[in-house]
Amino acid sequence: MSHALPPELPPLPALTRAEGRYVDGYLEVVDLLGRTNPARGGDTYGALRAAQALAGRAAELRDALAVMHERGERELHAEVLARALRVLDGERRASRVAVPPGRRD
């Protein structure tokens, strides 16, 4: 009996250190927002802890963008950054921030 390995993920695109921090910081903020999403349920303590951590992660995200700006990086390369987000499961992670579909009353 052979166990198939999971499919190999595509490689991350080449990013500057600041771009990597930006992508990582963005996903951390998205994860925390997903944990605070009132439409997703859960417990108040978990949502509270995520909300408390949000300010620190948002500051890290801001700092990554500030470094990029100070270095003269004036343009966000959306296609490359979107590829990095996809490799890092950004679509699924960001979907937890949205209000889940439901019936309209």
Residue pairs with C-beta under 8 A, 6 or more apart in sequence:
9 87
10 83
10 87
11 87
12 83
12 84
12 87
12 88
13 80
13 83
13 84
13 87
14 80
15 23
15 80
15 81
15 84
16 68
16 73
18 64
18 67
18 68
18 71
18 73
19 68
19 73
19 77
19 80
19 81
19 84
20 84
21 60
21 63
21 64
21 67
22 61
22 64
22 65
22 68
22 81
23 81
23 84
23 85
23 88
25 57
25 60
25 61
25 64
26 61
26 85
27 85
27 88
27 90
27 93
28 57
28 60
28 61
29 54
29 57
29 58
29 61
30 90
30 93
30 94
30 96
30 97
31 93
31 96
32 50
32 51
32 53
32 54
32 57
33 50
33 54
33 96
33 97
34 40
34 93
34 94
34 96
34 97
35 42
35 46
35 47
35 49
35 50
35 96
36 47
36 50
36 51
36 54
37 96
37 97
37 98
37 99
38 47
39 99
39 100
40 96
40 100
84 90
85 91
85 94
